[in-house]
């Protein structure tokens, strides 16, 4: 289940990725004749910043998902152990043994 923090993180990641892609497309097509000198460097710096932001957010998301999966795995293993020990205690003892 996604919680609100995951949804916000993924929204920001998608936003950064969309902005980087949009800046790339616009920079290579419509704005190419206007990007000269300092504007060129500034424009591509912003494109790089959005790309880097998308990468950092993706890494944070991978870390959060791995942490959640590890906790769920641990919980599932503990539940299985608890079920086995409960069933072991419920076994009727055979007479004479």
C-alpha positions in Angstrom: 0.0 0.0 0.0 1.2 3.4 -0.9 1.1 6.1 1.8 1.0 9.8 1.3 4.8 10.2 1.6 5.4 7.8 -1.2 2.7 9.4 -3.4 4.3 12.9 -2.9 7.8 11.6 -3.5 6.7 9.9 -6.7 4.8 13.0 -7.8 7.9 15.1 -7.3 10.0 12.6 -9.2 7.6 12.6 -12.1 7.5 16.4 -12.1 11.3 16.6 -12.2 11.5 14.1 -14.9 8.9 15.8 -17.0 10.5 19.2 -16.5 13.9 17.8 -17.6 12.4 16.2 -20.6 10.5 19.3 -21.5 13.6 21.5 -21.1 15.6 19.1 -23.3 13.0 19.1 -26.1 12.5 22.9 -26.0 16.2 23.6 -25.7 16.9 21.4 -28.8 14.1 22.7 -30.9 12.3 26.0 -30.2 14.9 27.8 -28.0 18.1 26.7 -29.7 18.6 30.0 -31.7 18.1 32.1 -28.5 20.4 30.2 -26.2 23.7 31.9 -26.5 26.4 32.6 -24.1 25.4 32.8 -20.4 21.8 31.9 -21.2 23.0 28.6 -22.7 24.8 27.7 -19.6 22.0 28.7 -17.3 19.3 26.9 -19.3 21.2 23.7 -19.4 22.1 24.0 -15.7 18.4 24.0 -14.9 17.9 21.0 -17.2 20.7 19.2 -15.4 19.3 20.2 -12.0 15.9 18.7 -12.8 17.6 15.5 -14.1 19.7 15.2 -11.0 16.6 15.9 -8.8 14.7 13.1 -10.6 17.7 10.7 -10.0 18.0 11.6 -6.3 14.2 11.2 -5.8 14.3 7.8 -7.6 17.1 6.6 -5.4 15.2 7.8 -2.3 12.1 5.9 -3.5 14.2 2.7 -4.1 15.6 3.0 -0.6 12.1 3.4 0.9 10.7 0.5 -1.1 13.6 -1.8 -0.1 13.1 -0.8 3.6 9.3 -1.5 3.4 9.8 -4.9 1.6 12.4 -5.9 4.2 10.0 -5.0 7.1 7.2 -6.9 5.4 9.4 -9.9 4.8 10.5 -9.8 8.5 6.8 -9.6 9.6 5.8 -12.4 7.3 8.6 -14.6 8.6 7.7 -13.8 12.2 4.0 -14.6 11.5 5.0 -18.0 9.9 7.2 -18.9 12.9 4.3 -17.9 15.3 1.9 -20.0 13.4 4.2 -23.0 13.5 4.8 -22.7 17.2 1.1 -22.3 17.8 0.3 -25.4 15.7 3.1 -27.3 17.5 1.4 -26.5 20.9 -2.0 -27.7 19.6 -0.9 -31.2 18.5 -2.7 -33.8 20.6 -0.3 -36.1 22.4 -0.6 -39.7 21.6 -1.4 -41.9 24.5 1.4 -44.1 25.6 4.2 -41.9 24.3 
